[in-house]
Structure formats: C-alpha cells, structure tokens
Amino acid sequence: MIDNTKSKTELEGKNNYKGFLFDLVIYISIMFLIREIYIPKVGFIANGLFWSFTTLIVATWRMKVRSVTWKELGLRKPDNLWKTLGIAALILATTMISLIAFNIFKDHLPFSMASDTSSESAVSKFGDLKGNWSHFFLIIPFILLQSMLEELLDRGFLINWIERLFSKTYFATVIAVILQAAIFGFRHSNDFSERSITVGIIGLIMGIAYVKFGRNLWPLIIAHCVLNAGSMIGRVL
C-alpha cells in the first residue's frame, strides 16, 4: 500500500543513521519544548506560528548540515496542476471518510480515551467566530500558513528523517509514516484523547499520500489548507 521507492536523499543518508538520530533528538526536543513558551498577549495563533517557525529553523539547519533542500523533500513545482488538485481531492475524501468511520466506531474501541475539550477552548484559541466573517478573513491567512508549515515539517522533514534512521530495515517507510502520524496527533493535545487520534488519522492519511504520490508536498498542502479552512468556516456558521 505504501510506496517504498527510495528518494535521492534517502540513499545519501543511508549509512549515516546515527547522524539522523542526532538530528531527530534535537528536532523533536525543540518541537515539544518550544511549546512551553506561551505569550498570552499575542494569542494562540501567533504562538502557534512562533512554535512552527522555530521548529522550521531547526529542521532547515539540520537539512543544511546534511546537504538536503526543501525542494528534494517535495516543495517543488507539481508536474501537472490538475493531477495535483485531483490528488488533493482524493486526500480530502479519504480523510473525511476515515474521520466519519472513527466517529461511528469510537465508542466500541477496546480502550478508553481522555476527554476531548478542544471544542470548549476554541473561542480562547481563535476568538468568537460565530457569525463573525470579518474575524474569519483576518485570521484565515495565518491558519493556511500554519497548515503549510505542518506539511513541510511533519511530512517533508519527519517522514524522511525517520525513514533514514530506520534505513537498514525493510519497513523503514512504514515505520516513518506511522511514527510521524503519532507525533503529529500527540503534539496537538499532549494526551491520548479523541483529538489526538483524530489528528493522528489525518497525519497517517497525509503520510501515506506523500509517499504514494511521488513525495510532492503541494497536494498535501492544498488538502490540509482546505480541511482547516472548512473547520474554521464551520465555527463561523
């Protein structure tokens, strides 16, 4: 189901798994520790962008050390615009079906989850959006920017670095896709809750799509932006 075709940068880093382990320890440590810094006066969105840009700087630094570019990780011009939009639509459809299925079966799962309080804190995070279209248009550019940064970091950087770390194993790509999804989900709630699983499912689908459809980040960025924009519109209506 997952394409195990090796990218150029995978082959370059195949024999340097200790270096990639060092990179990941630094990257993941900064990713979580930076979230301990919260500036109340600037709000949740500004803090989120601060966290993401800080993590982006760390990722770019480690990429420079390994002579890897964002273009090599998938931030390159798509070969075909309509194909890119089609893949983005497929990702969106798969995501929605998967989330609906999870909501149907979540009460029958053989484990318990922490209470999900994300909806209760939505106003404190984004402001009161109910019927407030002017506020929606004010914050949506930052929401879309955050969506793009998450694809660069979680799919572009994390998948490739974890893959190189486990490059001596046959299932390196599978391990990388699963681990990045788990990290992606946990980072959004810091617990084992309905929200962390929901976000993890999104990360898993995005990760599979990344390796399945040529490791180009643009279909994922488009799908992620539409998904988050739709969620924000739902808060306005």
N, C-alpha and C positions, 0 to 999 in steps of 0.2 A: 504493500500500500504506500510506503514511503520510499522515494527515490534515493538510492544510496550512492548516486553518481558523485565522485569526488571533485570538488572545486579546486581551482588552481591554488588557492591559499591553504586548503586542507593538505595538499601534497607538500607544500613548502614547509608546513609546521609539523609534519608527521612525526619527525624524530625529536621534537622539542616539547614533549608533553609536560615536563617539569616547568618550563617557562610559561606555558599556558595555564598551568595550575597556579603559579605565582600571580599571573595576571587576574585570574578569576577570584582569588582570595582578596586581592586589592579591590577589584571592581565590586564584588558583592558586599564586602565590608563597607565601602563608601556608600553603596546604593541604600543600605539599611541605616547606617549611622547618620547620614545626612538628614534623614527624616526625623531625627531627634531635635533638629534645629527648626523651630517654627516661629515665625514673626507674626504675631496676631494682627498688627496694624495693617498689613498688606493683603491679608485674606488668603483663603485656601488655594485659589487658582495661581496666584503669584508664587506662593510657597511651592506648589507642585511643579511649576516651571523652573524654579530655582533648583529643586532637587534633581529634575531631569537634566537640566543643562550642566549641573555639576557632574552628574554621572556620565554625561556625554563627553565632557572634557577628559575624564579618566579613561573612558573607552578609546577616545581618539589618541590619547597619549600612548596607551598600550599598543594600539594599532600601528602607530608611527614606529615604535620600538621594533615591531615585527614586520615592518615594511608592507603593511596592508592598508588599502584605501577603502573608503565607503563605497566607491564605485564597484570594487571587487566583491563587496558584500551584498550588492544589489541595488544601490542607489544610482542607477543608470537609466538612460532613456529606454523606454519599452520599445520592442521591435514593432509592435502593432498596437495602435490605440484601441481598436475595437476588441481585440483579443484581451487586452488588459482590462477593459471595462467588463467584458464577459466573465473573466476570472473573478473580478471583484464582486460581481453579482452572484456568482456561484458560492463564493465565500460567505456572503451575506445570507443567502438562502440556507446554506448548511448550518451556519451559526444559529439562525432563528429556529430551525427545526430541532437542533440539538438542545437549545435552551428550553423550548416548549416541552420536549421529551423529558428533560431533567425536572421541570416543574411538575409534570404529571406523576413521575415516579419517585420524587424525593422523599415523600412520606413513607415509602416502602423500602427504603435503603436500610441495610443491616448495621447502620452506625448512626450515631447522633451528631448533630452539628450545633455550633454555638448560635445563639440568637442573632439574626441579621438586623442591625439597627441603622443600616445605610440610608433608608428612606427617611428616618427620623432626623438625620443630620444633613439632609440635602439642602435645606434653607440656609443653615450655617455655612455650608460649603460654597454654594453658588448664589446665594441671595434668594429672595422671594420671586420666583419666576412665574408664578401663576398669573396668566393673562398679561404678563409684562414683556411684550415683544421688544421694546427698546433696550431693556436689560439683556435679553437674549442676544440681540445683534451686537451688543457691546462685548459680551464675553465669548461668543462662539468662535472668533478667530483664535483665541487663546486655547480653547478646547481642541480645535483642529490641530493647532501646533503641537499640543501635548500628545495627541493621537499619533502624529507623525514621529515624534521623538520616541514613543514607546515601541513603534515598529522598528526603528533603527536600532534601539538598544536591546530589546527582548528577542526579536527575531534576527536582525542583522548581526549584532555582536554576540549575544549569549549563545545562540544555536551554534555558530561557527566555532566559538572558543571552547565550548563544552565538547563539541564534536572532535576537535583536535586533541583535547585532553584524553578522550577515550579512543583515539585513532587506532590503537592496537587491537581493539575489539571489533567483532563483526557487526555489532548492533550500535555502533557509535552514533549514527544519525538518529536512531530511535531513542536512545538514551538522552541525546541532546534535546530533542523535541519535547519529550516528557518532562525533563528537569526544568527547562525554561518555562513551560506552562505552569508547573508547580510554583516556581519562584514568582512568576507573574501574578498568579492568583493570591499567594500568601502576602505579597507586597501590598496588595490593595486592601487588606483587612487585618493582617498580622495575627490571624487566628484561623481555626478550621471551622468556617461558617458557610452558610449558603452563598454569601457573596464571594468568598474566596474560591469556592468550587465553580460558581458561575463564571467568574473571570478566568479561572483556570481552563474551563472548557473553551472559552473564546481564544485563549492563548494556544491551546492544543490545536484547534482548527487552523488558526493563523500559521502555526509552525508547520503543520502538515502541508498546507498550501504553499508555504515558502519553498520547501524542498521538492515538492511535487511539480511546481510550475516554473522551474528554471531559476529559482533564487533571485527573482526580481522583487524589490520591496514595494513598487508602486501599486500593484493590485491590492496588497495588504493595507497600504496607507489609505487608499481610496475607501476600501471596505470599512476600515476602522473609523475613519472620519464620518462616513455615513451612519455607522452604528451609533457613535457618540452623539452626532447631531440629532439623530432620531430620538435618542434618550432625552436630550435636552428639550426638544420640541414637546415631548410627552409631558415634561414638567410645566410647560407654558399652557398647554391646552386644558 
